[in-house]
Amino acid sequence: VIRPEPCGVCGSRIRFGKTAIKCCQCQLLLHTKCREQCLSPCAPRPRHHTWPREGVLADFAPSTTPLVPPLVVQCVTEVEMRGLTETGLYRVPGAEQLVREWKRRLLQAGGALPALSSVTDIHVVCGVLKDFLRGLKEPLVTFRLHPAFLSAAGEQGSQGGAWGKKRLLLTVIPGAITDILDDAACDTALRHVVSKLPPANRDTLAFLMLHLLKVSRSPDCKMDVLNLSRVFGPTLVGHSSANPTPLTIMEDTPRQCKVVARLLSLPPDFWRGFVGTDQENLVPT
């Protein structure tokens, strides 16, 4: 080792001059003493395809439905396998260096992802998922539909920005404005806006909502809808442009959380309508 790097199993640094083991397929770096703990074989990295370092969600999506990026599927599957008893899931940060390293490996792997079972800390896997979503060129709800999501959730045109039975304005298509009078109408409007998303964004949002509902129902995680909305609001909803002003950032923060909370209030069957029939295609092999 020429420069200190984290071990892919235990997470501690491999110091300068120490002997280490590096996988020639997925580039995983380990202490020699950690070799026996790395039980899952990785998949070789395909030479014909790698994902871009950044892009919109569709750039990472598969060619067959449901259009959920394999990286998202892999992270969610791993979290649901061994993270639903972990307190503060998605709230507790993973080691930043490990998060960056594993995100890099997964993006470079293209279609054949290395196993995440060798990542000891499940919070690192959560961090990879959040960092991937944050790193997209536009948020999951897209710049174009961002105002419509805020409106449907009761966050634009409402009195004081509060939820409840207040008069809202929803602009789904420029020039087309619809009055929303109550919670039921808000939910209907939100479903409509979700259906307007690009297919990859819509399927991925549905997949994530079903996952976050599972997390919210876990008593061990202690992450209810409010807590998850605070974590994922900025990540999934973001802003309406790539370069928001400081004032916009400040104003958008509570709105983002309320949009995610509204999305999580929609029934699971609504989300299953986008990914449920093809759920078996989402399980990584």
Contacts in CASP RR format, 6 or more apart in sequence:
PFRMAT RR
TARGET T0000
AUTHOR 0000-0000-0000
METHOD contacts of the structure
MODEL  1
VIRPEPCGVCGSRIRFGKTAIKCCQCQLLLHTKCREQCLSPCAPRPRHHT
WPREGVLADFAPSTTPLVPPLVVQCVTEVEMRGLTETGLYRVPGAEQLVR
EWKRRLLQAGGALPALSSVTDIHVVCGVLKDFLRGLKEPLVTFRLHPAFL
SAAGEQGSQGGAWGKKRLLLTVIPGAITDILDDAACDTALRHVVSKLPPA
NRDTLAFLMLHLLKVSRSPDCKMDVLNLSRVFGPTLVGHSSANPTPLTIM
EDTPRQCKVVARLLSLPPDFWRGFVGTDQENLVPT
1 14 0 8 1.000
1 15 0 8 1.000
1 16 0 8 1.000
1 17 0 8 1.000
1 18 0 8 1.000
1 19 0 8 1.000
1 20 0 8 1.000
2 16 0 8 1.000
2 17 0 8 1.000
3 16 0 8 1.000
4 13 0 8 1.000
4 14 0 8 1.000
4 15 0 8 1.000
4 16 0 8 1.000
5 13 0 8 1.000
5 14 0 8 1.000
5 20 0 8 1.000
5 29 0 8 1.000
5 101 0 8 1.000
6 12 0 8 1.000
6 13 0 8 1.000
6 14 0 8 1.000
6 29 0 8 1.000
6 95 0 8 1.000
6 97 0 8 1.000
6 98 0 8 1.000
6 101 0 8 1.000
7 13 0 8 1.000
7 14 0 8 1.000
7 20 0 8 1.000
7 29 0 8 1.000
7 30 0 8 1.000
7 31 0 8 1.000
7 34 0 8 1.000
8 28 0 8 1.000
8 29 0 8 1.000
8 30 0 8 1.000
8 34 0 8 1.000
8 38 0 8 1.000
8 98 0 8 1.000
8 101 0 8 1.000
8 118 0 8 1.000
8 119 0 8 1.000
8 120 0 8 1.000
9 30 0 8 1.000
9 31 0 8 1.000
9 34 0 8 1.000
9 37 0 8 1.000
9 38 0 8 1.000
9 118 0 8 1.000
9 120 0 8 1.000
10 31 0 8 1.000
10 34 0 8 1.000
10 37 0 8 1.000
10 120 0 8 1.000
11 95 0 8 1.000
11 98 0 8 1.000
11 120 0 8 1.000
11 121 0 8 1.000
12 31 0 8 1.000
14 20 0 8 1.000
14 29 0 8 1.000
14 31 0 8 1.000
18 31 0 8 1.000
19 32 0 8 1.000
20 29 0 8 1.000
20 30 0 8 1.000
20 31 0 8 1.000
20 32 0 8 1.000
21 29 0 8 1.000
21 30 0 8 1.000
21 31 0 8 1.000
21 32 0 8 1.000
21 35 0 8 1.000
22 28 0 8 1.000
22 29 0 8 1.000
22 30 0 8 1.000
23 29 0 8 1.000
23 42 0 8 1.000
23 114 0 8 1.000
25 42 0 8 1.000
25 43 0 8 1.000
25 44 0 8 1.000
25 45 0 8 1.000
25 114 0 8 1.000
26 42 0 8 1.000
26 43 0 8 1.000
26 44 0 8 1.000
26 45 0 8 1.000
26 105 0 8 1.000
26 109 0 8 1.000
26 114 0 8 1.000
27 105 0 8 1.000
27 108 0 8 1.000
28 38 0 8 1.000
28 42 0 8 1.000
28 105 0 8 1.000
28 114 0 8 1.000
28 118 0 8 1.000
30 38 0 8 1.000
37 118 0 8 1.000
38 118 0 8 1.000
39 117 0 8 1.000
39 118 0 8 1.000
40 115 0 8 1.000
40 117 0 8 1.000
40 118 0 8 1.000
41 115 0 8 1.000
42 114 0 8 1.000
42 115 0 8 1.000
43 109 0 8 1.000
43 112 0 8 1.000
43 113 0 8 1.000
43 114 0 8 1.000
43 115 0 8 1.000
44 112 0 8 1.000
45 108 0 8 1.000
45 109 0 8 1.000
45 110 0 8 1.000
45 112 0 8 1.000
46 109 0 8 1.000
46 110 0 8 1.000
46 111 0 8 1.000
46 112 0 8 1.000
49 110 0 8 1.000
49 111 0 8 1.000
50 107 0 8 1.000
50 108 0 8 1.000
50 109 0 8 1.000
50 110 0 8 1.000
51 59 0 8 1.000
51 60 0 8 1.000
51 71 0 8 1.000
51 107 0 8 1.000
51 108 0 8 1.000
51 110 0 8 1.000
51 111 0 8 1.000
52 59 0 8 1.000
52 60 0 8 1.000
52 107 0 8 1.000
53 107 0 8 1.000
54 135 0 8 1.000
54 136 0 8 1.000
54 137 0 8 1.000
55 136 0 8 1.000
55 137 0 8 1.000
56 136 0 8 1.000
56 137 0 8 1.000
56 138 0 8 1.000
57 69 0 8 1.000
57 136 0 8 1.000
57 140 0 8 1.000
57 198 0 8 1.000
57 200 0 8 1.000
57 201 0 8 1.000
57 204 0 8 1.000
58 67 0 8 1.000
58 198 0 8 1.000
58 199 0 8 1.000
58 200 0 8 1.000
58 201 0 8 1.000
60 69 0 8 1.000
60 70 0 8 1.000
60 71 0 8 1.000
61 67 0 8 1.000
61 68 0 8 1.000
61 69 0 8 1.000
61 200 0 8 1.000
61 203 0 8 1.000
61 204 0 8 1.000
62 68 0 8 1.000
62 69 0 8 1.000
62 70 0 8 1.000
64 281 0 8 1.000
65 199 0 8 1.000
65 203 0 8 1.000
65 278 0 8 1.000
65 281 0 8 1.000
66 203 0 8 1.000
66 206 0 8 1.000
66 207 0 8 1.000
66 274 0 8 1.000
66 275 0 8 1.000
66 276 0 8 1.000
66 278 0 8 1.000
66 281 0 8 1.000
66 282 0 8 1.000
67 199 0 8 1.000
67 200 0 8 1.000
67 203 0 8 1.000
67 204 0 8 1.000
68 200 0 8 1.000
68 203 0 8 1.000
68 204 0 8 1.000
68 207 0 8 1.000
68 275 0 8 1.000
68 282 0 8 1.000
69 132 0 8 1.000
69 200 0 8 1.000
69 204 0 8 1.000
70 110 0 8 1.000
70 111 0 8 1.000
70 113 0 8 1.000
70 284 0 8 1.000
71 106 0 8 1.000
71 107 0 8 1.000
71 113 0 8 1.000
71 128 0 8 1.000
71 129 0 8 1.000
71 132 0 8 1.000
72 129 0 8 1.000
72 132 0 8 1.000
72 133 0 8 1.000
72 204 0 8 1.000
72 207 0 8 1.000
72 208 0 8 1.000
73 207 0 8 1.000
73 282 0 8 1.000
73 283 0 8 1.000
73 284 0 8 1.000
74 106 0 8 1.000
74 113 0 8 1.000
74 116 0 8 1.000
74 284 0 8 1.000
75 116 0 8 1.000
75 125 0 8 1.000
75 126 0 8 1.000
75 128 0 8 1.000
75 129 0 8 1.000
75 132 0 8 1.000
76 129 0 8 1.000
76 207 0 8 1.000
76 208 0 8 1.000
76 211 0 8 1.000
77 282 0 8 1.000
77 283 0 8 1.000
77 284 0 8 1.000
78 116 0 8 1.000
78 117 0 8 1.000
78 119 0 8 1.000
78 122 0 8 1.000
78 125 0 8 1.000
79 89 0 8 1.000
79 122 0 8 1.000
79 125 0 8 1.000
79 126 0 8 1.000
79 129 0 8 1.000
79 211 0 8 1.000
79 215 0 8 1.000
80 211 0 8 1.000
80 214 0 8 1.000
82 122 0 8 1.000
83 89 0 8 1.000
83 122 0 8 1.000
83 221 0 8 1.000
84 214 0 8 1.000
84 215 0 8 1.000
84 218 0 8 1.000
84 220 0 8 1.000
84 221 0 8 1.000
85 218 0 8 1.000
85 220 0 8 1.000
85 221 0 8 1.000
86 92 0 8 1.000
86 122 0 8 1.000
86 123 0 8 1.000
86 220 0 8 1.000
86 221 0 8 1.000
87 220 0 8 1.000
87 221 0 8 1.000
87 222 0 8 1.000
88 221 0 8 1.000
88 222 0 8 1.000
88 223 0 8 1.000
88 227 0 8 1.000
89 122 0 8 1.000
89 123 0 8 1.000
89 126 0 8 1.000
89 215 0 8 1.000
89 218 0 8 1.000
89 221 0 8 1.000
89 223 0 8 1.000
90 126 0 8 1.000
90 127 0 8 1.000
90 130 0 8 1.000
90 215 0 8 1.000
90 223 0 8 1.000
90 228 0 8 1.000
90 231 0 8 1.000
90 232 0 8 1.000
91 223 0 8 1.000
91 227 0 8 1.000
91 231 0 8 1.000
92 123 0 8 1.000
93 123 0 8 1.000
93 127 0 8 1.000
94 121 0 8 1.000
94 123 0 8 1.000
94 124 0 8 1.000
94 126 0 8 1.000
94 127 0 8 1.000
95 121 0 8 1.000
95 124 0 8 1.000
98 119 0 8 1.000
98 121 0 8 1.000
98 124 0 8 1.000
99 124 0 8 1.000
99 127 0 8 1.000
99 128 0 8 1.000
99 131 0 8 1.000
100 131 0 8 1.000
102 116 0 8 1.000
102 119 0 8 1.000
102 124 0 8 1.000
102 125 0 8 1.000
102 128 0 8 1.000
103 128 0 8 1.000
103 131 0 8 1.000
103 132 0 8 1.000
105 114 0 8 1.000
106 113 0 8 1.000
106 114 0 8 1.000
106 128 0 8 1.000
106 132 0 8 1.000
113 284 0 8 1.000
116 125 0 8 1.000
119 125 0 8 1.000
130 231 0 8 1.000
130 232 0 8 1.000
130 235 0 8 1.000
133 140 0 8 1.000
133 235 0 8 1.000
133 236 0 8 1.000
134 234 0 8 1.000
134 235 0 8 1.000
137 242 0 8 1.000
138 242 0 8 1.000
139 146 0 8 1.000
139 235 0 8 1.000
139 236 0 8 1.000
139 237 0 8 1.000
139 238 0 8 1.000
139 239 0 8 1.000
140 201 0 8 1.000
140 204 0 8 1.000
140 205 0 8 1.000
140 208 0 8 1.000
140 235 0 8 1.000
140 236 0 8 1.000
140 237 0 8 1.000
141 149 0 8 1.000
141 197 0 8 1.000
141 201 0 8 1.000
141 205 0 8 1.000
141 236 0 8 1.000
141 237 0 8 1.000
141 238 0 8 1.000
141 259 0 8 1.000
142 197 0 8 1.000
142 198 0 8 1.000
142 201 0 8 1.000
143 239 0 8 1.000
143 240 0 8 1.000
143 241 0 8 1.000
143 242 0 8 1.000
145 172 0 8 1.000
145 193 0 8 1.000
145 196 0 8 1.000
145 197 0 8 1.000
146 237 0 8 1.000
146 238 0 8 1.000
146 239 0 8 1.000
146 240 0 8 1.000
147 156 0 8 1.000
147 171 0 8 1.000
147 240 0 8 1.000
148 170 0 8 1.000
148 171 0 8 1.000
148 172 0 8 1.000
148 193 0 8 1.000
148 196 0 8 1.000
149 190 0 8 1.000
149 193 0 8 1.000
149 237 0 8 1.000
149 259 0 8 1.000
150 156 0 8 1.000
150 255 0 8 1.000
150 259 0 8 1.000
151 157 0 8 1.000
151 168 0 8 1.000
151 169 0 8 1.000
151 170 0 8 1.000
151 171 0 8 1.000
151 180 0 8 1.000
151 189 0 8 1.000
152 168 0 8 1.000
152 170 0 8 1.000
152 180 0 8 1.000
152 186 0 8 1.000
152 189 0 8 1.000
152 190 0 8 1.000
152 192 0 8 1.000
152 193 0 8 1.000
152 262 0 8 1.000
153 163 0 8 1.000
153 186 0 8 1.000
153 190 0 8 1.000
153 255 0 8 1.000
153 258 0 8 1.000
153 259 0 8 1.000
153 261 0 8 1.000
153 262 0 8 1.000
153 263 0 8 1.000
154 161 0 8 1.000
154 163 0 8 1.000
154 164 0 8 1.000
154 166 0 8 1.000
154 168 0 8 1.000
154 180 0 8 1.000
154 186 0 8 1.000
154 258 0 8 1.000
154 262 0 8 1.000
155 161 0 8 1.000
155 255 0 8 1.000
155 258 0 8 1.000
155 259 0 8 1.000
156 168 0 8 1.000
156 169 0 8 1.000
156 255 0 8 1.000
157 167 0 8 1.000
157 168 0 8 1.000
157 169 0 8 1.000
158 166 0 8 1.000
158 167 0 8 1.000
158 168 0 8 1.000
159 166 0 8 1.000
159 167 0 8 1.000
161 255 0 8 1.000
163 183 0 8 1.000
163 186 0 8 1.000
163 258 0 8 1.000
163 262 0 8 1.000
164 182 0 8 1.000
164 183 0 8 1.000
164 186 0 8 1.000
165 181 0 8 1.000
165 182 0 8 1.000
165 183 0 8 1.000
167 179 0 8 1.000
167 180 0 8 1.000
167 181 0 8 1.000
168 179 0 8 1.000
168 180 0 8 1.000
168 181 0 8 1.000
168 186 0 8 1.000
168 189 0 8 1.000
169 177 0 8 1.000
169 178 0 8 1.000
169 179 0 8 1.000
169 180 0 8 1.000
170 177 0 8 1.000
170 178 0 8 1.000
170 180 0 8 1.000
170 189 0 8 1.000
170 193 0 8 1.000
171 177 0 8 1.000
172 178 0 8 1.000
172 192 0 8 1.000
172 193 0 8 1.000
172 196 0 8 1.000
178 189 0 8 1.000
180 186 0 8 1.000
180 189 0 8 1.000
186 262 0 8 1.000
187 262 0 8 1.000
187 265 0 8 1.000
187 266 0 8 1.000
190 262 0 8 1.000
190 263 0 8 1.000
190 266 0 8 1.000
191 266 0 8 1.000
191 270 0 8 1.000
194 202 0 8 1.000
194 205 0 8 1.000
194 206 0 8 1.000
194 263 0 8 1.000
195 202 0 8 1.000
197 205 0 8 1.000
202 274 0 8 1.000
203 274 0 8 1.000
203 275 0 8 1.000
205 236 0 8 1.000
205 263 0 8 1.000
206 271 0 8 1.000
206 272 0 8 1.000
206 273 0 8 1.000
206 274 0 8 1.000
206 275 0 8 1.000
207 271 0 8 1.000
207 274 0 8 1.000
207 275 0 8 1.000
207 282 0 8 1.000
208 232 0 8 1.000
208 236 0 8 1.000
209 263 0 8 1.000
209 264 0 8 1.000
209 266 0 8 1.000
209 271 0 8 1.000
210 268 0 8 1.000
210 271 0 8 1.000
210 272 0 8 1.000
210 275 0 8 1.000
212 228 0 8 1.000
212 232 0 8 1.000
212 264 0 8 1.000
213 264 0 8 1.000
213 268 0 8 1.000
215 221 0 8 1.000
215 223 0 8 1.000
215 228 0 8 1.000
216 223 0 8 1.000
216 224 0 8 1.000
216 225 0 8 1.000
216 228 0 8 1.000
216 264 0 8 1.000
223 231 0 8 1.000
225 261 0 8 1.000
225 264 0 8 1.000
225 265 0 8 1.000
226 257 0 8 1.000
226 261 0 8 1.000
228 260 0 8 1.000
228 264 0 8 1.000
229 257 0 8 1.000
229 258 0 8 1.000
229 260 0 8 1.000
229 261 0 8 1.000
229 264 0 8 1.000
230 257 0 8 1.000
232 260 0 8 1.000
233 256 0 8 1.000
233 257 0 8 1.000
233 259 0 8 1.000
233 260 0 8 1.000
234 253 0 8 1.000
234 256 0 8 1.000
236 256 0 8 1.000
236 259 0 8 1.000
236 260 0 8 1.000
237 252 0 8 1.000
237 255 0 8 1.000
237 256 0 8 1.000
237 259 0 8 1.000
237 260 0 8 1.000
238 252 0 8 1.000
238 256 0 8 1.000
239 248 0 8 1.000
239 249 0 8 1.000
239 252 0 8 1.000
240 248 0 8 1.000
244 252 0 8 1.000
272 279 0 8 1.000
275 282 0 8 1.000
END
